[in-house]
Amino acid sequence: MEALVVPVIASATYAVIEIIKQASGNNEKLARFYPLIALVFGALAGLVAFYFIPNIIVADNVVLAIIIGGASGLSATGINQAIKQLVGKDK
């Protein structure tokens, strides 16, 4: 159960970024901030998991929970780029 938190945060972050993309009409200026948004969202998700679902995240303290969440959120950006490279839709 503890190893589940990273893919859950990454998937949720990916979904949030996709919602932001659709809501903004794929604004190019906003696209520069997607990694930052993913980092902040992931860190907040790690913080929430640490305090409200403590058994799901493998963190002994709040700083580690924020780092795990932030890294999980940033992995969503990497997943997005990997999919673009595999499909070949990169401009």
Protein Blocks (a to p, Z undefined) as FASTA:
>chain_A
ZZmmmmmmmmmmmmmmmmmmmmnoopaklmmmmmmmmmmmmmmmmmmmmmmmmmlpccfb
fklmmmmmmmmmmmmmmmmmmmmmmnopaZZ
